[in-house]
Amino acid sequence: MLTGRLIVFEGLDQSGKQTQSGELAAWLRGRGRRVESLSFPDYQTPIGSEIARALAGASDYTPDVMQLLYVANRFEWKPKIAEWLAAGAVVLSDRYVASSIAYGETQGLDPAWLASVQAPLPQPDLTILLDIAPETAAGRKSAGRDRYERDLALLGRVRGSYLRQAAQSGWVRIDGEQDPARVAREVASAVEAWLARPAGPPSL
């Protein structure tokens, strides 16, 4: 049976994560792989709905509480992710553990703490950073931006965190400023090379 893999797309809003996740899902299915897709935050859960309220300004949480809500939202999906991986699926996630580290540390939270509280989650096999400038993110969404998306200085710090994280093993940085078709080709090439490597035991 094929080994399950968890592949995560990270980057600023409007970096193309949802688009590229869909492209990669189609590419993988065309090669006979079972694919399951997720996007965080999942606003359909009770915790996710509270996150949506906070982002809209209806609730005013401190940064640590806000990040714990994001983390709890992922824990809601932990059993299903583990089930999919055990069944040999490739699980694609639009945002995951690195998002809390990136956004949390820019607001003064300890990145080591943010990583430790998420350690019990299934850990990514591969994280793909779609790297764009904050100004590009703002230009791609001129209206309806949440409180994070409106703060270009914060987004610059978030990008810096992502770039630091991307220096670790298990990450691939791709220039998200490129044409989406070229980005998709680079994503597929990176994933093809990664899937050819032997997987270690799942981190569940």
VOFITOR-291052 format. One record per residue: x, z, y negated of N, C-alpha, C in turn; residue number from 1. Coordinates in nm, 2 decimals. Layout:
! VOFITOR-291052
> X,Z,Y,X,Z,Y,X,Z,Y,NUM
...
This chain:
! VOFITOR-291052
> 0.08,0.00,0.12,0.00,0.00,0.00,0.09,0.00,-0.12,1
> 0.05,-0.07,-0.23,0.12,-0.08,-0.35,0.12,0.06,-0.42,2
> 0.24,0.09,-0.48,0.25,0.21,-0.55,0.18,0.21,-0.69,3
> 0.10,0.31,-0.72,0.04,0.31,-0.85,0.14,0.33,-0.96,4
> 0.11,0.27,-1.08,0.20,0.29,-1.19,0.12,0.32,-1.32,5
> 0.17,0.40,-1.41,0.11,0.43,-1.53,0.19,0.36,-1.65,6
> 0.13,0.27,-1.71,0.19,0.20,-1.82,0.12,0.23,-1.95,7
> 0.19,0.27,-2.05,0.13,0.31,-2.18,0.17,0.23,-2.29,8
> 0.08,0.19,-2.38,0.11,0.12,-2.51,0.10,0.22,-2.62,9
> 0.21,0.23,-2.70,0.21,0.32,-2.81,0.25,0.24,-2.94,10
> 0.22,0.30,-3.05,0.25,0.23,-3.18,0.15,0.27,-3.28,11
> 0.17,0.23,-3.41,0.08,0.26,-3.51,-0.05,0.19,-3.49,12
> -0.16,0.24,-3.55,-0.29,0.16,-3.55,-0.27,0.02,-3.60,13
> -0.34,-0.07,-3.54,-0.33,-0.21,-3.57,-0.20,-0.28,-3.52,14
> -0.13,-0.21,-3.44,-0.01,-0.27,-3.38,-0.04,-0.37,-3.27,15
> -0.16,-0.38,-3.22,-0.20,-0.47,-3.12,-0.21,-0.41,-2.98,16
> -0.22,-0.27,-2.97,-0.22,-0.21,-2.84,-0.33,-0.25,-2.76,17
> -0.45,-0.25,-2.81,-0.57,-0.29,-2.74,-0.57,-0.43,-2.69,18
> -0.52,-0.52,-2.78,-0.51,-0.66,-2.75,-0.41,-0.68,-2.63,19
> -0.29,-0.62,-2.65,-0.19,-0.64,-2.55,-0.22,-0.58,-2.42,20
> -0.29,-0.46,-2.42,-0.34,-0.40,-2.30,-0.43,-0.49,-2.22,21
> -0.52,-0.56,-2.29,-0.61,-0.65,-2.23,-0.54,-0.77,-2.17,22
> -0.44,-0.82,-2.25,-0.36,-0.94,-2.20,-0.29,-0.90,-2.07,23
> -0.23,-0.78,-2.07,-0.15,-0.74,-1.96,-0.24,-0.71,-1.84,24
> -0.36,-0.66,-1.86,-0.45,-0.64,-1.75,-0.49,-0.77,-1.68,25
> -0.51,-0.87,-1.76,-0.55,-1.00,-1.70,-0.43,-1.06,-1.63,26
> -0.31,-1.04,-1.69,-0.18,-1.09,-1.62,-0.16,-1.02,-1.49,27
> -0.18,-0.89,-1.48,-0.16,-0.82,-1.36,-0.27,-0.85,-1.25,28
> -0.39,-0.87,-1.30,-0.50,-0.90,-1.20,-0.47,-1.04,-1.14,29
> -0.42,-1.13,-1.23,-0.38,-1.26,-1.18,-0.27,-1.26,-1.07,30
> -0.20,-1.15,-1.06,-0.10,-1.13,-0.96,-0.14,-1.04,-0.85,31
> -0.27,-1.02,-0.84,-0.33,-0.94,-0.73,-0.32,-0.79,-0.74,32
> -0.29,-0.74,-0.86,-0.29,-0.59,-0.88,-0.42,-0.54,-0.92,33
> -0.46,-0.43,-0.87,-0.57,-0.35,-0.92,-0.53,-0.29,-1.05,34
> -0.62,-0.30,-1.15,-0.59,-0.25,-1.29,-0.70,-0.16,-1.34,35
> -0.67,-0.05,-1.39,-0.77,0.04,-1.46,-0.71,0.06,-1.60,36
> -0.81,0.07,-1.70,-0.77,0.08,-1.84,-0.83,0.20,-1.90,37
> -0.75,0.26,-1.99,-0.80,0.37,-2.07,-0.76,0.35,-2.22,38
> -0.83,0.42,-2.31,-0.79,0.42,-2.45,-0.81,0.56,-2.50,39
> -0.71,0.62,-2.56,-0.72,0.75,-2.62,-0.71,0.75,-2.77,40
> -0.79,0.83,-2.84,-0.89,0.93,-2.79,-1.01,0.85,-2.73,41
> -1.07,0.92,-2.63,-1.19,0.87,-2.58,-1.31,0.95,-2.65,42
> -1.37,0.88,-2.74,-1.47,0.95,-2.83,-1.60,0.97,-2.76,43
> -1.61,0.93,-2.63,-1.74,0.95,-2.56,-1.75,1.08,-2.49,44
> -1.64,1.16,-2.48,-1.65,1.29,-2.42,-1.68,1.39,-2.53,45
> -1.72,1.51,-2.49,-1.75,1.62,-2.59,-1.63,1.65,-2.67,46
> -1.51,1.65,-2.62,-1.39,1.68,-2.70,-1.36,1.56,-2.79,47
> -1.38,1.44,-2.73,-1.35,1.32,-2.81,-1.45,1.31,-2.93,48
> -1.57,1.35,-2.91,-1.66,1.35,-3.02,-1.62,1.44,-3.13,49
> -1.56,1.56,-3.10,-1.52,1.65,-3.20,-1.39,1.59,-3.27,50
> -1.31,1.52,-3.20,-1.20,1.45,-3.26,-1.25,1.35,-3.37,51
> -1.35,1.28,-3.33,-1.41,1.18,-3.42,-1.46,1.25,-3.55,52
> -1.52,1.36,-3.53,-1.57,1.43,-3.65,-1.46,1.48,-3.74,53
> -1.35,1.53,-3.68,-1.24,1.57,-3.76,-1.17,1.45,-3.83,54
> -1.16,1.34,-3.77,-1.10,1.23,-3.83,-1.18,1.17,-3.95,55
> -1.32,1.19,-3.94,-1.41,1.15,-4.04,-1.41,1.25,-4.16,56
> -1.35,1.37,-4.14,-1.35,1.47,-4.24,-1.46,1.58,-4.23,57
> -1.53,1.57,-4.12,-1.64,1.67,-4.10,-1.59,1.81,-4.05,58
> -1.47,1.81,-3.99,-1.41,1.93,-3.95,-1.26,1.93,-4.01,59
> -1.21,2.05,-4.04,-1.08,2.06,-4.10,-1.00,2.15,-4.01,60
> -0.93,2.09,-3.91,-0.84,2.17,-3.82,-0.70,2.17,-3.87,61
> -0.62,2.27,-3.83,-0.48,2.27,-3.85,-0.42,2.17,-3.76,62
> -0.29,2.12,-3.79,-0.23,2.02,-3.71,-0.22,2.06,-3.56,63
> -0.19,2.19,-3.53,-0.17,2.23,-3.39,-0.30,2.22,-3.32,64
> -0.41,2.27,-3.38,-0.54,2.26,-3.32,-0.58,2.11,-3.29,65
> -0.55,2.03,-3.39,-0.59,1.89,-3.38,-0.52,1.82,-3.26,66
> -0.39,1.85,-3.25,-0.31,1.79,-3.14,-0.36,1.85,-3.00,67
> -0.40,1.98,-3.00,-0.45,2.03,-2.88,-0.58,1.97,-2.84,68
> -0.66,1.93,-2.93,-0.78,1.85,-2.90,-0.74,1.72,-2.84,69
> -0.65,1.65,-2.90,-0.60,1.52,-2.84,-0.55,1.54,-2.69,70
> -0.47,1.65,-2.68,-0.42,1.67,-2.54,-0.53,1.71,-2.44,71
> -0.63,1.79,-2.49,-0.74,1.82,-2.40,-0.82,1.70,-2.36,72
> -0.83,1.61,-2.46,-0.90,1.48,-2.43,-0.84,1.41,-2.31,73
> -0.70,1.41,-2.31,-0.63,1.34,-2.20,-0.65,1.42,-2.07,74
> -0.65,1.55,-2.08,-0.67,1.63,-1.96,-0.81,1.61,-1.90,75
> -0.91,1.57,-1.98,-1.04,1.54,-1.92,-1.03,1.42,-1.82,76
> -0.93,1.33,-1.85,-0.91,1.22,-1.76,-0.81,1.24,-1.65,77
> -0.74,1.35,-1.65,-0.64,1.37,-1.55,-0.68,1.35,-1.41,78
> -0.79,1.40,-1.36,-0.83,1.38,-1.22,-0.85,1.23,-1.19,79
> -0.91,1.15,-1.28,-0.94,1.01,-1.25,-0.81,0.93,-1.26,80
> -0.72,0.96,-1.35,-0.59,0.89,-1.35,-0.51,0.92,-1.22,81
> -0.51,1.04,-1.18,-0.44,1.08,-1.05,-0.50,1.00,-0.93,82
> -0.64,0.99,-0.93,-0.71,0.92,-0.83,-0.67,0.77,-0.82,83
> -0.67,0.71,-0.94,-0.63,0.57,-0.95,-0.49,0.54,-0.91,84
> -0.40,0.63,-0.95,-0.26,0.61,-0.91,-0.24,0.63,-0.76,85
> -0.31,0.73,-0.70,-0.30,0.75,-0.56,-0.35,0.63,-0.48,86
> -0.44,0.55,-0.54,-0.50,0.44,-0.48,-0.42,0.31,-0.50,87
> -0.31,0.32,-0.57,-0.22,0.21,-0.59,-0.25,0.12,-0.71,88
> -0.33,0.17,-0.80,-0.37,0.09,-0.92,-0.26,0.10,-1.03,89
> -0.25,0.00,-1.11,-0.17,0.00,-1.23,-0.27,0.05,-1.34,90
> -0.24,0.17,-1.40,-0.32,0.23,-1.50,-0.26,0.19,-1.63,91
> -0.34,0.13,-1.72,-0.30,0.10,-1.86,-0.36,0.19,-1.95,92
> -0.29,0.25,-2.04,-0.34,0.34,-2.14,-0.30,0.30,-2.28,93
> -0.40,0.29,-2.37,-0.38,0.27,-2.51,-0.36,0.41,-2.57,94
> -0.24,0.45,-2.60,-0.20,0.58,-2.64,-0.20,0.68,-2.53,95
> -0.11,0.78,-2.54,-0.10,0.88,-2.44,-0.01,0.99,-2.49,96
> 0.07,1.05,-2.41,0.14,1.17,-2.45,0.23,1.16,-2.57,97
> 0.29,1.04,-2.59,0.39,1.02,-2.70,0.32,1.02,-2.83,98
> 0.19,0.99,-2.84,0.11,0.99,-2.96,0.11,1.13,-3.02,99
> 0.08,1.23,-2.94,0.08,1.37,-2.99,0.22,1.41,-3.04,100
> 0.32,1.37,-2.97,0.46,1.40,-3.02,0.49,1.33,-3.15,101
> 0.45,1.21,-3.16,0.48,1.13,-3.28,0.40,1.18,-3.40,102
> 0.27,1.20,-3.39,0.19,1.25,-3.50,0.21,1.40,-3.52,103
> 0.23,1.47,-3.42,0.24,1.62,-3.43,0.37,1.66,-3.50,104
> 0.48,1.60,-3.46,0.61,1.64,-3.52,0.62,1.60,-3.67,105
> 0.55,1.49,-3.71,0.55,1.45,-3.85,0.47,1.56,-3.93,106
> 0.39,1.64,-3.87,0.32,1.74,-3.94,0.38,1.88,-3.92,107
> 0.50,1.89,-3.87,0.58,2.01,-3.86,0.57,2.08,-3.72,108
> 0.51,2.02,-3.63,0.50,2.08,-3.49,0.62,2.05,-3.41,109
> 0.65,2.14,-3.32,0.77,2.13,-3.23,0.75,2.02,-3.13,110
> 0.83,1.91,-3.13,0.81,1.81,-3.03,0.83,1.86,-2.88,111
> 0.91,1.95,-2.87,0.93,2.01,-2.73,0.81,2.08,-2.68,112
> 0.74,2.15,-2.77,0.61,2.22,-2.74,0.51,2.11,-2.70,113
> 0.50,2.01,-2.79,0.40,1.90,-2.76,0.43,1.83,-2.63,114
> 0.55,1.82,-2.59,0.58,1.76,-2.46,0.55,1.85,-2.35,115
> 0.58,1.98,-2.37,0.56,2.08,-2.26,0.41,2.10,-2.23,116
> 0.32,2.10,-2.33,0.18,2.13,-2.30,0.12,2.01,-2.23,117
> 0.19,1.89,-2.23,0.14,1.77,-2.17,0.21,1.74,-2.03,118
> 0.30,1.83,-2.00,0.38,1.81,-1.88,0.30,1.80,-1.75,119
> 0.18,1.88,-1.74,0.10,1.87,-1.62,0.02,1.74,-1.61,120
> 0.02,1.66,-1.71,-0.05,1.53,-1.70,0.03,1.43,-1.62,121
> -0.03,1.33,-1.55,0.05,1.22,-1.49,0.14,1.16,-1.60,122
> 0.27,1.15,-1.57,0.36,1.10,-1.67,0.38,0.95,-1.66,123
> 0.40,0.88,-1.78,0.41,0.73,-1.77,0.53,0.69,-1.70,124
> 0.51,0.58,-1.63,0.63,0.51,-1.56,0.70,0.42,-1.67,125
> 0.62,0.36,-1.76,0.67,0.28,-1.86,0.59,0.29,-1.99,126
> 0.66,0.31,-2.10,0.59,0.31,-2.23,0.64,0.20,-2.31,127
> 0.54,0.12,-2.36,0.57,0.00,-2.44,0.54,0.03,-2.59,128
> 0.64,0.03,-2.67,0.62,0.06,-2.82,0.60,-0.08,-2.89,129
> 0.49,-0.10,-2.94,0.46,-0.22,-3.03,0.49,-0.18,-3.17,130
> 0.61,-0.21,-3.22,0.66,-0.16,-3.34,0.62,-0.25,-3.46,131
> 0.55,-0.18,-3.56,0.52,-0.25,-3.68,0.54,-0.16,-3.80,132
> 0.55,-0.21,-3.92,0.57,-0.13,-4.04,0.44,-0.07,-4.08,133
> 0.44,0.05,-4.15,0.31,0.10,-4.20,0.24,0.01,-4.29,134
> 0.31,-0.07,-4.37,0.24,-0.16,-4.46,0.17,-0.27,-4.38,135
> 0.22,-0.31,-4.26,0.15,-0.41,-4.18,0.03,-0.35,-4.12,136
> 0.04,-0.22,-4.08,-0.08,-0.15,-4.03,-0.19,-0.15,-4.13,137
> -0.16,-0.11,-4.26,-0.26,-0.11,-4.36,-0.31,-0.24,-4.39,138
> -0.23,-0.35,-4.39,-0.28,-0.48,-4.42,-0.37,-0.54,-4.32,139
> -0.35,-0.49,-4.19,-0.44,-0.55,-4.09,-0.58,-0.48,-4.08,140
> -0.59,-0.37,-4.16,-0.72,-0.30,-4.16,-0.74,-0.24,-4.30,141
> -0.80,-0.32,-4.38,-0.82,-0.29,-4.52,-0.93,-0.19,-4.55,142
> -1.02,-0.17,-4.46,-1.14,-0.08,-4.48,-1.16,0.00,-4.36,143
> -1.23,0.12,-4.38,-1.27,0.20,-4.27,-1.15,0.28,-4.20,144
> -1.05,0.30,-4.28,-0.93,0.37,-4.22,-0.95,0.52,-4.22,145
> -0.91,0.59,-4.11,-0.93,0.73,-4.11,-0.82,0.80,-4.19,146
> -0.81,0.93,-4.18,-0.72,1.01,-4.27,-0.57,0.98,-4.24,147
> -0.54,0.95,-4.11,-0.41,0.92,-4.08,-0.37,0.78,-4.13,148
> -0.46,0.69,-4.11,-0.43,0.55,-4.14,-0.42,0.53,-4.29,149
> -0.47,0.62,-4.37,-0.46,0.60,-4.52,-0.33,0.66,-4.57,150
> -0.26,0.73,-4.49,-0.14,0.80,-4.54,-0.01,0.72,-4.50,151
> 0.04,0.63,-4.58,0.15,0.55,-4.55,0.28,0.63,-4.53,152
> 0.30,0.73,-4.61,0.42,0.81,-4.59,0.42,0.88,-4.45,153
> 0.30,0.93,-4.41,0.29,0.99,-4.27,0.32,0.88,-4.17,154
> 0.26,0.77,-4.19,0.28,0.66,-4.09,0.43,0.62,-4.07,155
> 0.50,0.63,-4.19,0.64,0.60,-4.18,0.72,0.70,-4.10,156
> 0.68,0.83,-4.11,0.74,0.93,-4.03,0.70,0.92,-3.88,157
> 0.57,0.88,-3.86,0.53,0.86,-3.72,0.61,0.74,-3.65,158
> 0.63,0.64,-3.73,0.71,0.53,-3.68,0.85,0.57,-3.64,159
> 0.91,0.66,-3.73,1.04,0.71,-3.70,1.04,0.79,-3.57,160
> 0.94,0.87,-3.55,0.93,0.94,-3.42,0.92,0.85,-3.30,161
> 0.84,0.75,-3.31,0.83,0.66,-3.20,0.96,0.59,-3.17,162
> 1.03,0.55,-3.28,1.16,0.48,-3.26,1.26,0.58,-3.19,163
> 1.26,0.71,-3.23,1.35,0.80,-3.16,1.31,0.82,-3.01,164
> 1.18,0.83,-2.99,1.13,0.84,-2.85,1.17,0.72,-2.77,165
> 1.16,0.60,-2.83,1.19,0.48,-2.76,1.33,0.46,-2.72,166
> 1.42,0.55,-2.77,1.56,0.54,-2.72,1.58,0.60,-2.59,167
> 1.47,0.67,-2.54,1.48,0.73,-2.40,1.46,0.63,-2.29,168
> 1.50,0.66,-2.17,1.47,0.57,-2.06,1.32,0.57,-2.04,169
> 1.28,0.46,-1.98,1.13,0.45,-1.95,1.05,0.39,-2.07,170
> 1.12,0.35,-2.17,1.06,0.29,-2.29,1.11,0.15,-2.31,171
> 1.02,0.06,-2.37,1.06,-0.07,-2.41,1.00,-0.09,-2.55,172
> 1.09,-0.13,-2.65,1.04,-0.16,-2.78,1.02,-0.31,-2.80,173
> 0.90,-0.35,-2.85,0.87,-0.49,-2.87,0.83,-0.50,-3.02,174
> 0.87,-0.60,-3.08,0.84,-0.63,-3.22,0.69,-0.67,-3.23,175
> 0.61,-0.58,-3.28,0.47,-0.61,-3.30,0.43,-0.70,-3.42,176
> 0.53,-0.73,-3.50,0.51,-0.82,-3.61,0.50,-0.96,-3.57,177
> 0.54,-1.00,-3.45,0.54,-1.13,-3.40,0.40,-1.18,-3.37,178
> 0.39,-1.31,-3.34,0.27,-1.38,-3.30,0.22,-1.31,-3.17,179
> 0.09,-1.27,-3.16,0.04,-1.20,-3.04,0.07,-1.27,-2.91,180
> 0.07,-1.40,-2.91,0.11,-1.47,-2.78,0.25,-1.44,-2.74,181
> 0.34,-1.44,-2.84,0.48,-1.41,-2.81,0.50,-1.27,-2.76,182
> 0.42,-1.18,-2.83,0.43,-1.03,-2.79,0.38,-1.02,-2.64,183
> 0.27,-1.09,-2.61,0.22,-1.09,-2.47,0.32,-1.13,-2.37,184
> 0.40,-1.24,-2.40,0.50,-1.29,-2.31,0.61,-1.18,-2.29,185
> 0.65,-1.12,-2.40,0.75,-1.02,-2.39,0.71,-0.90,-2.31,186
> 0.58,-0.86,-2.33,0.52,-0.75,-2.26,0.52,-0.78,-2.11,187
> 0.48,-0.90,-2.07,0.47,-0.94,-1.93,0.61,-0.94,-1.87,188
> 0.71,-0.99,-1.94,0.84,-1.00,-1.89,0.90,-0.86,-1.87,189
> 0.87,-0.77,-1.96,0.92,-0.63,-1.95,0.85,-0.56,-1.83,190
> 0.72,-0.58,-1.81,0.65,-0.52,-1.70,0.69,-0.58,-1.57,191
> 0.71,-0.71,-1.57,0.75,-0.77,-1.44,0.88,-0.71,-1.39,192
> 0.98,-0.69,-1.48,1.11,-0.64,-1.45,1.09,-0.49,-1.40,193
> 1.00,-0.42,-1.47,0.98,-0.28,-1.44,0.91,-0.26,-1.30,194
> 0.82,-0.34,-1.27,0.74,-0.33,-1.15,0.83,-0.37,-1.03,195
> 0.94,-0.44,-1.05,1.03,-0.48,-0.94,1.12,-0.36,-0.90,196
> 1.12,-0.26,-0.99,1.20,-0.14,-0.95,1.12,-0.05,-0.86,197
> 1.20,0.02,-0.77,1.13,0.12,-0.69,1.07,0.23,-0.77,198
> 0.95,0.27,-0.73,0.89,0.39,-0.80,0.93,0.52,-0.74,199
> 0.94,0.62,-0.82,0.96,0.75,-0.77,0.83,0.82,-0.73,200
> 0.83,0.94,-0.69,0.71,1.01,-0.65,0.62,1.02,-0.78,201
> 0.49,1.01,-0.76,0.40,1.02,-0.88,0.41,1.16,-0.94,202
> 0.41,1.17,-1.07,0.42,1.30,-1.14,0.28,1.34,-1.17,203
> 0.22,1.41,-1.08,0.08,1.45,-1.09,0.07,1.60,-1.11,204
